[in-house]
Amino acid sequence: MTKIKLRDLGFCYFYQGDYAKAARLFGTADAALADVVAFGRVGWSPAKLRLRDAEYARLRELMGDAEFEAAFRAGATLSRLQAVEVALDRVRN
């Protein structure tokens, strides 16, 4: 459940214009979900994949490839607790 919530928070920050924070949270959520997907417990539906890819493409367009990749990779290294700290503004981008 935490993984999905982090993604939801990422979308909230995306729509508020805090793109770096959104990319970090997406990175954390994707890293956490990758483990679950790898074991076949959860799968991405084609519609959800299209939506995710479209949102990431838009975010890349707004941020630039290098900035998006850096923030996304930084997010992928965060623990869930660290990601929550980021979402609560206890850690600065």
PyMOL commands that set and color helices and strands:
alter all, ss='L'
color gray80, all
select helices_A, chain A and resi 2-16+19-38+46-63+65-76+80-87
alter helices_A, ss='H'
color red, helices_A
deselect
rebuild
show_as cartoon
